[in-house]
Amino acid sequence: MQNDLHYLIAIFGNEFSPWMLLILVPFILRKKKQNIILSYAFFSGLIVACLYVLVVSFILRINFDRDAFQNIIDIHHTYLCMYLLFFVNFLLVRFFTKTKKNHYLKSISYLVVFSLVFLLIFILKSKVSIVIYALLVGGHLVISFSKKNAIVYLFIVSALTLSIILFNQKLNTSYKNAMDFRLEIWGQSINSIKENLLFGNLKMQEKDLLNEKHYLNGRYDLMDSDLNSHNQYLSILLKYGIIGFIILTLYILNLIMAFNKTTPKETVKSVLGVSVIILTIFYIENILDRHHGIVFVTVFYNYFLVAVQNETN
Protein backbone atom coordinates (compact mmCIF):
# COMPACT_ATOMS: atom_id res chain seq x y z
CA MET A 1 0.00 0.00 0.00
CA GLN A 2 3.05 2.29 0.33
CA ASN A 3 3.26 2.24 -3.46
CA ASP A 4 -0.33 2.02 -4.73
CA LEU A 5 -3.47 -0.11 -4.41
CA HIS A 6 -3.01 -1.78 -7.81
CA TYR A 7 0.47 -2.93 -6.79
CA LEU A 8 -0.91 -4.37 -3.54
CA ILE A 9 -3.55 -6.38 -5.41
CA ALA A 10 -1.01 -7.58 -7.98
CA ILE A 11 1.44 -9.01 -5.41
CA PHE A 12 -1.12 -10.25 -2.86
CA GLY A 13 -1.37 -13.73 -4.36
CA ASN A 14 2.37 -14.35 -4.29
CA GLU A 15 3.38 -12.44 -1.17
CA PHE A 16 0.55 -12.66 1.32
CA SER A 17 -1.90 -15.45 0.49
CA PRO A 18 0.27 -18.20 2.09
CA TRP A 19 -0.12 -16.35 5.38
CA MET A 20 -3.80 -17.32 5.42
CA LEU A 21 -2.46 -20.36 7.28
CA LEU A 22 -2.06 -18.12 10.33
CA ILE A 23 -5.82 -17.69 10.34
CA LEU A 24 -6.86 -21.20 9.27
CA VAL A 25 -4.53 -23.42 11.32
CA PRO A 26 -5.96 -22.51 14.77
CA PHE A 27 -9.37 -23.73 13.55
CA ILE A 28 -7.87 -27.01 12.31
CA LEU A 29 -5.86 -27.84 15.44
CA ARG A 30 -8.12 -28.56 18.41
CA LYS A 31 -6.76 -30.97 21.03
CA LYS A 32 -3.33 -32.37 21.81
CA LYS A 33 -4.38 -36.01 21.42
CA GLN A 34 -5.77 -35.27 17.98
CA ASN A 35 -2.82 -33.12 16.98
CA ILE A 36 -0.32 -35.93 17.52
CA ILE A 37 -1.73 -37.44 14.33
CA LEU A 38 -0.38 -34.38 12.51
CA SER A 39 3.17 -35.19 13.62
CA TYR A 40 2.84 -38.80 12.53
CA ALA A 41 1.52 -37.60 9.16
CA PHE A 42 4.57 -35.39 8.66
CA PHE A 43 6.89 -38.22 9.71
CA SER A 44 5.21 -40.58 7.25
CA GLY A 45 5.50 -37.96 4.52
CA LEU A 46 9.22 -37.55 5.24
CA ILE A 47 9.84 -41.29 4.99
CA VAL A 48 7.86 -41.62 1.75
CA ALA A 49 9.56 -38.58 0.20
CA CYS A 50 13.07 -39.78 1.06
CA LEU A 51 12.43 -43.33 -0.15
CA TYR A 52 10.82 -42.01 -3.34
CA VAL A 53 13.84 -39.82 -4.15
CA LEU A 54 16.17 -42.71 -3.33
CA VAL A 55 14.35 -45.07 -5.71
CA VAL A 56 14.07 -42.49 -8.51
CA SER A 57 17.77 -41.62 -8.11
CA PHE A 58 18.62 -45.29 -8.50
CA ILE A 59 16.40 -45.68 -11.57
CA LEU A 60 17.75 -42.52 -13.23
CA ARG A 61 21.30 -43.35 -12.12
CA ILE A 62 21.89 -39.96 -10.53
CA ASN A 63 23.49 -39.08 -7.21
CA PHE A 64 21.30 -39.25 -4.13
CA ASP A 65 22.06 -35.77 -2.87
CA ARG A 66 20.57 -32.30 -2.35
CA ASP A 67 20.19 -31.79 -6.10
CA ALA A 68 18.12 -34.97 -6.37
CA PHE A 69 15.61 -33.69 -3.81
CA GLN A 70 15.52 -30.29 -5.52
CA ASN A 71 14.95 -31.72 -9.00
CA ILE A 72 12.63 -34.63 -8.15
CA ILE A 73 10.30 -33.24 -5.47
CA ASP A 74 11.24 -29.54 -5.62
CA ILE A 75 12.33 -29.03 -2.01
CA HIS A 76 15.43 -27.15 -0.92
CA HIS A 77 17.72 -29.17 1.34
CA THR A 78 17.45 -26.63 4.20
CA TYR A 79 13.68 -27.03 4.35
CA LEU A 80 13.88 -30.82 4.14
CA CYS A 81 16.40 -30.83 6.99
CA MET A 82 14.13 -28.54 8.99
CA TYR A 83 11.42 -31.21 8.99
CA LEU A 84 13.99 -33.93 9.70
CA LEU A 85 15.25 -31.97 12.70
CA PHE A 86 11.71 -31.63 14.02
CA PHE A 87 11.52 -35.42 13.76
CA VAL A 88 14.83 -35.71 15.68
CA ASN A 89 13.67 -33.31 18.40
CA PHE A 90 10.37 -35.18 18.78
CA LEU A 91 12.17 -38.51 19.22
CA LEU A 92 14.88 -37.08 21.49
CA VAL A 93 12.25 -35.93 23.97
CA ARG A 94 10.65 -39.38 23.96
CA PHE A 95 14.03 -41.12 24.14
CA PHE A 96 15.27 -39.20 27.18
CA THR A 97 11.96 -39.19 29.07
CA LYS A 98 10.09 -42.39 28.20
CA THR A 99 12.75 -45.00 27.41
CA LYS A 100 13.36 -47.15 30.47
CA LYS A 101 16.75 -48.58 31.37
CA ASN A 102 15.85 -52.16 30.50
CA HIS A 103 14.39 -51.39 27.11
CA TYR A 104 17.63 -51.99 25.22
CA LEU A 105 15.89 -52.93 21.98
CA LYS A 106 13.87 -49.74 22.02
CA SER A 107 16.97 -47.68 22.80
CA ILE A 108 18.86 -49.28 19.92
CA SER A 109 15.98 -48.58 17.54
CA TYR A 110 16.03 -44.90 18.53
CA LEU A 111 19.80 -44.71 18.03
CA VAL A 112 19.47 -46.32 14.59
CA VAL A 113 16.88 -43.70 13.56
CA PHE A 114 19.05 -40.86 14.89
CA SER A 115 22.01 -42.25 12.94
CA LEU A 116 20.00 -42.57 9.71
CA VAL A 117 18.73 -38.99 9.99
CA PHE A 118 22.26 -37.73 10.64
CA LEU A 119 23.48 -39.71 7.63
CA LEU A 120 20.82 -38.11 5.43
CA ILE A 121 21.73 -34.61 6.65
CA PHE A 122 25.36 -35.57 6.06
CA ILE A 123 24.55 -36.53 2.45
CA LEU A 124 22.61 -33.29 1.93
CA LYS A 125 25.64 -31.29 3.14
CA SER A 126 23.48 -28.93 5.17
CA LYS A 127 25.90 -27.04 7.39
CA VAL A 128 23.34 -25.27 9.57
CA SER A 129 21.44 -28.55 10.07
CA ILE A 130 24.56 -30.26 11.37
CA VAL A 131 25.00 -27.43 13.88
CA ILE A 132 21.36 -27.65 14.99
CA TYR A 133 21.56 -31.45 15.25
CA ALA A 134 24.57 -31.12 17.55
CA LEU A 135 22.76 -28.46 19.64
CA LEU A 136 19.66 -30.65 20.05
CA VAL A 137 21.59 -33.78 21.02
CA GLY A 138 24.02 -31.84 23.21
CA GLY A 139 21.20 -30.04 25.01
CA HIS A 140 19.40 -33.27 25.90
CA LEU A 141 22.66 -34.92 26.99
CA VAL A 142 23.49 -32.04 29.33
CA ILE A 143 20.00 -31.95 30.87
CA SER A 144 19.87 -35.71 31.56
CA PHE A 145 23.54 -36.21 32.45
CA SER A 146 24.44 -38.31 35.51
CA LYS A 147 27.40 -40.39 36.67
CA LYS A 148 25.57 -43.61 35.77
CA ASN A 149 25.29 -42.75 32.10
CA ALA A 150 28.60 -40.90 31.79
CA ILE A 151 30.33 -43.63 29.73
CA VAL A 152 27.43 -43.99 27.30
CA TYR A 153 27.15 -40.23 26.89
CA LEU A 154 30.90 -39.94 26.35
CA PHE A 155 30.62 -42.51 23.54
CA ILE A 156 27.73 -40.60 21.95
CA VAL A 157 29.58 -37.27 22.14
CA SER A 158 32.72 -38.85 20.68
CA ALA A 159 30.77 -40.43 17.81
CA LEU A 160 28.97 -37.14 17.09
CA THR A 161 32.22 -35.16 17.19
CA LEU A 162 33.93 -37.60 14.82
CA SER A 163 30.95 -37.43 12.45
CA ILE A 164 31.07 -33.63 12.40
CA ILE A 165 34.80 -33.71 11.65
CA LEU A 166 34.18 -36.09 8.74
CA PHE A 167 31.34 -33.82 7.57
CA ASN A 168 33.64 -30.80 7.50
CA GLN A 169 36.18 -32.76 5.46
CA LYS A 170 33.44 -33.78 3.00
CA LEU A 171 32.35 -30.19 2.31
CA ASN A 172 33.49 -28.54 -0.89
CA THR A 173 33.20 -25.12 0.77
CA SER A 174 33.96 -24.04 4.31
CA TYR A 175 31.60 -22.40 6.78
CA LYS A 176 33.56 -19.17 6.28
CA ASN A 177 33.03 -19.20 2.51
CA ALA A 178 29.33 -19.92 3.05
CA MET A 179 29.10 -16.81 5.24
CA ASP A 180 31.04 -14.41 3.00
CA PHE A 181 28.25 -13.69 0.51
CA ARG A 182 25.69 -13.57 3.32
CA LEU A 183 27.69 -10.92 5.18
CA GLU A 184 27.66 -8.75 2.05
CA ILE A 185 23.90 -9.20 1.59
CA TRP A 186 23.25 -8.55 5.28
CA GLY A 187 25.23 -5.32 5.06
CA GLN A 188 23.09 -4.06 2.18
CA SER A 189 19.93 -5.24 3.96
CA ILE A 190 20.85 -3.14 6.98
CA ASN A 191 21.43 -0.12 4.72
CA SER A 192 17.94 -0.58 3.25
CA ILE A 193 16.41 -1.02 6.70
CA LYS A 194 17.84 2.32 7.83
CA GLU A 195 15.92 4.09 5.07
CA ASN A 196 12.56 3.29 6.70
CA LEU A 197 13.22 1.74 10.08
CA LEU A 198 9.73 2.11 11.54
CA PHE A 199 7.41 0.86 8.79
CA GLY A 200 9.74 -0.99 6.44
CA ASN A 201 10.02 -0.62 2.69
CA LEU A 202 7.64 -2.31 0.25
CA LYS A 203 7.99 0.09 -2.66
CA MET A 204 9.80 -2.77 -4.43
CA GLN A 205 10.32 -6.50 -3.92
CA GLU A 206 12.99 -7.37 -1.36
CA LYS A 207 15.31 -8.78 -4.03
CA ASP A 208 14.90 -5.65 -6.16
CA LEU A 209 15.76 -3.42 -3.22
CA LEU A 210 18.93 -5.39 -2.53
CA ASN A 211 19.87 -5.63 -6.22
CA GLU A 212 19.70 -1.85 -6.42
CA LYS A 213 22.15 -1.65 -3.52
CA HIS A 214 24.43 -4.26 -5.11
CA TYR A 215 24.42 -2.29 -8.37
CA LEU A 216 25.39 0.94 -6.62
CA ASN A 217 28.05 -0.92 -4.66
CA GLY A 218 29.51 -2.54 -7.78
CA ARG A 219 28.67 -6.10 -6.72
CA TYR A 220 27.21 -7.20 -10.03
CA ASP A 221 27.79 -10.87 -9.18
CA LEU A 222 25.34 -10.62 -6.26
CA MET A 223 22.91 -8.62 -8.38
CA ASP A 224 22.92 -11.36 -11.03
CA SER A 225 22.31 -13.98 -8.32
CA ASP A 226 19.03 -12.19 -7.43
CA LEU A 227 19.13 -13.15 -3.76
CA ASN A 228 16.97 -12.14 -0.81
CA SER A 229 18.37 -11.17 2.60
CA HIS A 230 19.11 -14.78 3.59
CA ASN A 231 18.22 -13.74 7.15
CA GLN A 232 14.61 -13.80 8.33
CA TYR A 233 15.16 -11.19 11.03
CA LEU A 234 16.61 -8.69 8.55
CA SER A 235 13.94 -9.57 5.98
CA ILE A 236 11.14 -8.76 8.43
CA LEU A 237 12.78 -5.45 9.37
CA LEU A 238 13.43 -4.63 5.72
CA LYS A 239 9.87 -5.24 4.55
CA TYR A 240 7.78 -4.43 7.63
CA GLY A 241 10.07 -2.37 9.87
CA ILE A 242 10.15 -2.36 13.66
CA ILE A 243 6.36 -2.61 13.79
CA GLY A 244 6.40 -5.84 11.81
CA PHE A 245 9.24 -7.19 13.94
CA ILE A 246 7.26 -6.42 17.11
CA ILE A 247 4.28 -8.35 15.69
CA LEU A 248 6.55 -11.35 15.08
CA THR A 249 7.88 -11.04 18.64
CA LEU A 250 4.31 -10.98 20.02
CA TYR A 251 3.74 -14.45 18.55
CA ILE A 252 6.75 -15.70 20.51
CA LEU A 253 5.62 -13.97 23.71
CA ASN A 254 2.12 -15.41 23.27
CA LEU A 255 3.53 -18.94 23.37
CA ILE A 256 5.84 -18.19 26.31
CA MET A 257 2.97 -16.71 28.34
CA ALA A 258 0.94 -19.91 27.81
CA PHE A 259 3.42 -21.83 29.97
CA ASN A 260 3.04 -22.10 33.73
CA LYS A 261 4.33 -24.24 36.61
CA THR A 262 2.07 -27.18 35.68
CA THR A 263 3.42 -27.46 32.13
CA PRO A 264 5.16 -30.86 31.78
CA LYS A 265 8.92 -30.81 31.25
CA GLU A 266 8.51 -32.89 28.09
CA THR A 267 6.45 -30.13 26.48
CA VAL A 268 8.93 -27.45 27.52
CA LYS A 269 11.79 -29.48 26.02
CA SER A 270 9.86 -30.00 22.79
CA VAL A 271 9.12 -26.29 22.42
CA LEU A 272 12.71 -25.31 23.21
CA GLY A 273 14.00 -27.79 20.63
CA VAL A 274 11.72 -26.54 17.86
CA SER A 275 12.55 -22.94 18.83
CA VAL A 276 16.26 -23.72 18.39
CA ILE A 277 15.50 -25.13 14.93
CA ILE A 278 13.41 -22.18 13.75
CA LEU A 279 15.39 -19.34 15.31
CA THR A 280 18.72 -20.74 14.10
CA ILE A 281 17.52 -21.24 10.52
CA PHE A 282 16.01 -17.73 10.67
CA TYR A 283 19.61 -16.55 10.94
CA ILE A 284 20.66 -17.88 7.51
CA GLU A 285 17.44 -18.23 5.44
CA ASN A 286 14.17 -16.41 4.70
CA ILE A 287 12.09 -19.50 5.45
CA LEU A 288 8.89 -17.43 5.69
CA ASP A 289 9.24 -16.56 2.01
CA ARG A 290 8.60 -20.15 0.92
CA HIS A 291 5.54 -22.31 1.39
CA HIS A 292 7.54 -25.12 3.05
CA GLY A 293 8.78 -22.69 5.70
CA ILE A 294 5.42 -21.02 6.26
CA VAL A 295 3.73 -24.41 6.73
CA PHE A 296 6.39 -25.53 9.20
CA VAL A 297 6.31 -22.39 11.38
CA THR A 298 2.55 -21.80 11.42
CA VAL A 299 1.47 -25.42 11.82
CA PHE A 300 3.91 -26.34 14.58
CA TYR A 301 3.55 -23.02 16.36
CA ASN A 302 -0.16 -23.65 16.73
CA TYR A 303 0.48 -27.34 17.44
CA PHE A 304 2.53 -26.53 20.53
CA LEU A 305 0.26 -23.67 21.57
CA VAL A 306 -2.70 -26.07 21.61
CA ALA A 307 -0.61 -28.71 23.41
CA VAL A 308 0.40 -26.29 26.17
CA GLN A 309 -3.12 -24.94 26.62
CA ASN A 310 -4.66 -28.44 26.74
CA GLU A 311 -2.17 -29.60 29.38
CA THR A 312 -2.43 -26.57 31.64
CA ASN A 313 -6.19 -25.99 31.56
C-alpha positions as CSV (number, residue, x, y, z in Angstrom):
1,M,0.0,0.0,0.0
2,Q,3.1,2.3,0.3
3,N,3.3,2.2,-3.5
4,D,-0.3,2.0,-4.7
5,L,-3.5,-0.1,-4.4
6,H,-3.0,-1.8,-7.8
7,Y,0.5,-2.9,-6.8
8,L,-0.9,-4.4,-3.5
9,I,-3.6,-6.4,-5.4
10,A,-1.0,-7.6,-8.0
11,I,1.4,-9.0,-5.4
12,F,-1.1,-10.2,-2.9
13,G,-1.4,-13.7,-4.4
14,N,2.4,-14.3,-4.3
15,E,3.4,-12.4,-1.2
16,F,0.6,-12.7,1.3
17,S,-1.9,-15.5,0.5
18,P,0.3,-18.2,2.1
19,W,-0.1,-16.3,5.4
20,M,-3.8,-17.3,5.4
21,L,-2.5,-20.4,7.3
22,L,-2.1,-18.1,10.3
23,I,-5.8,-17.7,10.3
24,L,-6.9,-21.2,9.3
25,V,-4.5,-23.4,11.3
26,P,-6.0,-22.5,14.8
27,F,-9.4,-23.7,13.6
28,I,-7.9,-27.0,12.3
29,L,-5.9,-27.8,15.4
30,R,-8.1,-28.6,18.4
31,K,-6.8,-31.0,21.0
32,K,-3.3,-32.4,21.8
33,K,-4.4,-36.0,21.4
34,Q,-5.8,-35.3,18.0
35,N,-2.8,-33.1,17.0
36,I,-0.3,-35.9,17.5
37,I,-1.7,-37.4,14.3
38,L,-0.4,-34.4,12.5
39,S,3.2,-35.2,13.6
40,Y,2.8,-38.8,12.5
41,A,1.5,-37.6,9.2
42,F,4.6,-35.4,8.7
43,F,6.9,-38.2,9.7
44,S,5.2,-40.6,7.3
45,G,5.5,-38.0,4.5
46,L,9.2,-37.6,5.2
47,I,9.8,-41.3,5.0
48,V,7.9,-41.6,1.7
49,A,9.6,-38.6,0.2
50,C,13.1,-39.8,1.1
51,L,12.4,-43.3,-0.2
52,Y,10.8,-42.0,-3.3
53,V,13.8,-39.8,-4.1
54,L,16.2,-42.7,-3.3
55,V,14.4,-45.1,-5.7
56,V,14.1,-42.5,-8.5
57,S,17.8,-41.6,-8.1
58,F,18.6,-45.3,-8.5
59,I,16.4,-45.7,-11.6
60,L,17.7,-42.5,-13.2
61,R,21.3,-43.3,-12.1
62,I,21.9,-40.0,-10.5
63,N,23.5,-39.1,-7.2
64,F,21.3,-39.3,-4.1
65,D,22.1,-35.8,-2.9
66,R,20.6,-32.3,-2.4
67,D,20.2,-31.8,-6.1
68,A,18.1,-35.0,-6.4
69,F,15.6,-33.7,-3.8
70,Q,15.5,-30.3,-5.5
71,N,15.0,-31.7,-9.0
72,I,12.6,-34.6,-8.1
73,I,10.3,-33.2,-5.5
74,D,11.2,-29.5,-5.6
75,I,12.3,-29.0,-2.0
76,H,15.4,-27.1,-0.9
77,H,17.7,-29.2,1.3
78,T,17.5,-26.6,4.2
79,Y,13.7,-27.0,4.4
80,L,13.9,-30.8,4.1
81,C,16.4,-30.8,7.0
82,M,14.1,-28.5,9.0
83,Y,11.4,-31.2,9.0
84,L,14.0,-33.9,9.7
85,L,15.2,-32.0,12.7
86,F,11.7,-31.6,14.0
87,F,11.5,-35.4,13.8
88,V,14.8,-35.7,15.7
89,N,13.7,-33.3,18.4
90,F,10.4,-35.2,18.8
91,L,12.2,-38.5,19.2
92,L,14.9,-37.1,21.5
93,V,12.2,-35.9,24.0
94,R,10.7,-39.4,24.0
95,F,14.0,-41.1,24.1
96,F,15.3,-39.2,27.2
97,T,12.0,-39.2,29.1
98,K,10.1,-42.4,28.2
99,T,12.7,-45.0,27.4
100,K,13.4,-47.1,30.5
101,K,16.8,-48.6,31.4
102,N,15.9,-52.2,30.5
103,H,14.4,-51.4,27.1
104,Y,17.6,-52.0,25.2
105,L,15.9,-52.9,22.0
106,K,13.9,-49.7,22.0
107,S,17.0,-47.7,22.8
108,I,18.9,-49.3,19.9
109,S,16.0,-48.6,17.5
110,Y,16.0,-44.9,18.5
111,L,19.8,-44.7,18.0
112,V,19.5,-46.3,14.6
113,V,16.9,-43.7,13.6
114,F,19.1,-40.9,14.9
115,S,22.0,-42.2,12.9
116,L,20.0,-42.6,9.7
117,V,18.7,-39.0,10.0
118,F,22.3,-37.7,10.6
119,L,23.5,-39.7,7.6
120,L,20.8,-38.1,5.4
121,I,21.7,-34.6,6.7
122,F,25.4,-35.6,6.1
123,I,24.5,-36.5,2.5
124,L,22.6,-33.3,1.9
125,K,25.6,-31.3,3.1
126,S,23.5,-28.9,5.2
127,K,25.9,-27.0,7.4
128,V,23.3,-25.3,9.6
129,S,21.4,-28.5,10.1
130,I,24.6,-30.3,11.4
131,V,25.0,-27.4,13.9
132,I,21.4,-27.6,15.0
133,Y,21.6,-31.5,15.2
134,A,24.6,-31.1,17.6
135,L,22.8,-28.5,19.6
136,L,19.7,-30.6,20.0
137,V,21.6,-33.8,21.0
138,G,24.0,-31.8,23.2
139,G,21.2,-30.0,25.0
140,H,19.4,-33.3,25.9
141,L,22.7,-34.9,27.0
142,V,23.5,-32.0,29.3
143,I,20.0,-31.9,30.9
144,S,19.9,-35.7,31.6
145,F,23.5,-36.2,32.4
146,S,24.4,-38.3,35.5
147,K,27.4,-40.4,36.7
148,K,25.6,-43.6,35.8
149,N,25.3,-42.8,32.1
150,A,28.6,-40.9,31.8
151,I,30.3,-43.6,29.7
152,V,27.4,-44.0,27.3
153,Y,27.1,-40.2,26.9
154,L,30.9,-39.9,26.3
155,F,30.6,-42.5,23.5
156,I,27.7,-40.6,21.9
157,V,29.6,-37.3,22.1
158,S,32.7,-38.9,20.7
159,A,30.8,-40.4,17.8
160,L,29.0,-37.1,17.1
161,T,32.2,-35.2,17.2
162,L,33.9,-37.6,14.8
163,S,30.9,-37.4,12.4
164,I,31.1,-33.6,12.4
165,I,34.8,-33.7,11.7
166,L,34.2,-36.1,8.7
167,F,31.3,-33.8,7.6
168,N,33.6,-30.8,7.5
169,Q,36.2,-32.8,5.5
170,K,33.4,-33.8,3.0
171,L,32.3,-30.2,2.3
172,N,33.5,-28.5,-0.9
173,T,33.2,-25.1,0.8
174,S,34.0,-24.0,4.3
175,Y,31.6,-22.4,6.8
176,K,33.6,-19.2,6.3
177,N,33.0,-19.2,2.5
178,A,29.3,-19.9,3.1
179,M,29.1,-16.8,5.2
180,D,31.0,-14.4,3.0
181,F,28.2,-13.7,0.5
182,R,25.7,-13.6,3.3
183,L,27.7,-10.9,5.2
184,E,27.7,-8.7,2.1
185,I,23.9,-9.2,1.6
186,W,23.3,-8.6,5.3
187,G,25.2,-5.3,5.1
188,Q,23.1,-4.1,2.2
189,S,19.9,-5.2,4.0
190,I,20.8,-3.1,7.0
191,N,21.4,-0.1,4.7
192,S,17.9,-0.6,3.2
193,I,16.4,-1.0,6.7
194,K,17.8,2.3,7.8
195,E,15.9,4.1,5.1
196,N,12.6,3.3,6.7
197,L,13.2,1.7,10.1
198,L,9.7,2.1,11.5
199,F,7.4,0.9,8.8
200,G,9.7,-1.0,6.4
201,N,10.0,-0.6,2.7
202,L,7.6,-2.3,0.3
203,K,8.0,0.1,-2.7
204,M,9.8,-2.8,-4.4
205,Q,10.3,-6.5,-3.9
206,E,13.0,-7.4,-1.4
207,K,15.3,-8.8,-4.0
208,D,14.9,-5.6,-6.2
209,L,15.8,-3.4,-3.2
210,L,18.9,-5.4,-2.5
211,N,19.9,-5.6,-6.2
212,E,19.7,-1.8,-6.4
213,K,22.1,-1.6,-3.5
214,H,24.4,-4.3,-5.1
215,Y,24.4,-2.3,-8.4
216,L,25.4,0.9,-6.6
217,N,28.1,-0.9,-4.7
218,G,29.5,-2.5,-7.8
219,R,28.7,-6.1,-6.7
220,Y,27.2,-7.2,-10.0
221,D,27.8,-10.9,-9.2
222,L,25.3,-10.6,-6.3
223,M,22.9,-8.6,-8.4
224,D,22.9,-11.4,-11.0
225,S,22.3,-14.0,-8.3
226,D,19.0,-12.2,-7.4
227,L,19.1,-13.2,-3.8
228,N,17.0,-12.1,-0.8
229,S,18.4,-11.2,2.6
230,H,19.1,-14.8,3.6
231,N,18.2,-13.7,7.1
232,Q,14.6,-13.8,8.3
233,Y,15.2,-11.2,11.0
234,L,16.6,-8.7,8.5
235,S,13.9,-9.6,6.0
236,I,11.1,-8.8,8.4
237,L,12.8,-5.4,9.4
238,L,13.4,-4.6,5.7
239,K,9.9,-5.2,4.5
240,Y,7.8,-4.4,7.6
241,G,10.1,-2.4,9.9
242,I,10.1,-2.4,13.7
243,I,6.4,-2.6,13.8
244,G,6.4,-5.8,11.8
245,F,9.2,-7.2,13.9
246,I,7.3,-6.4,17.1
247,I,4.3,-8.4,15.7
248,L,6.5,-11.4,15.1
249,T,7.9,-11.0,18.6
250,L,4.3,-11.0,20.0
251,Y,3.7,-14.5,18.5
252,I,6.7,-15.7,20.5
253,L,5.6,-14.0,23.7
254,N,2.1,-15.4,23.3
255,L,3.5,-18.9,23.4
256,I,5.8,-18.2,26.3
257,M,3.0,-16.7,28.3
258,A,0.9,-19.9,27.8
259,F,3.4,-21.8,30.0
260,N,3.0,-22.1,33.7
261,K,4.3,-24.2,36.6
262,T,2.1,-27.2,35.7
263,T,3.4,-27.5,32.1
264,P,5.2,-30.9,31.8
265,K,8.9,-30.8,31.3
266,E,8.5,-32.9,28.1
267,T,6.4,-30.1,26.5
268,V,8.9,-27.5,27.5
269,K,11.8,-29.5,26.0
270,S,9.9,-30.0,22.8
271,V,9.1,-26.3,22.4
272,L,12.7,-25.3,23.2
273,G,14.0,-27.8,20.6
274,V,11.7,-26.5,17.9
275,S,12.6,-22.9,18.8
276,V,16.3,-23.7,18.4
277,I,15.5,-25.1,14.9
278,I,13.4,-22.2,13.8
279,L,15.4,-19.3,15.3
280,T,18.7,-20.7,14.1
281,I,17.5,-21.2,10.5
282,F,16.0,-17.7,10.7
283,Y,19.6,-16.5,10.9
284,I,20.7,-17.9,7.5
285,E,17.4,-18.2,5.4
286,N,14.2,-16.4,4.7
287,I,12.1,-19.5,5.4
288,L,8.9,-17.4,5.7
289,D,9.2,-16.6,2.0
290,R,8.6,-20.2,0.9
291,H,5.5,-22.3,1.4
292,H,7.5,-25.1,3.0
293,G,8.8,-22.7,5.7
294,I,5.4,-21.0,6.3
295,V,3.7,-24.4,6.7
296,F,6.4,-25.5,9.2
297,V,6.3,-22.4,11.4
298,T,2.6,-21.8,11.4
299,V,1.5,-25.4,11.8
300,F,3.9,-26.3,14.6
301,Y,3.6,-23.0,16.4
302,N,-0.2,-23.6,16.7
303,Y,0.5,-27.3,17.4
304,F,2.5,-26.5,20.5
305,L,0.3,-23.7,21.6
306,V,-2.7,-26.1,21.6
307,A,-0.6,-28.7,23.4
308,V,0.4,-26.3,26.2
309,Q,-3.1,-24.9,26.6
310,N,-4.7,-28.4,26.7
311,E,-2.2,-29.6,29.4
312,T,-2.4,-26.6,31.6
313,N,-6.2,-26.0,31.6
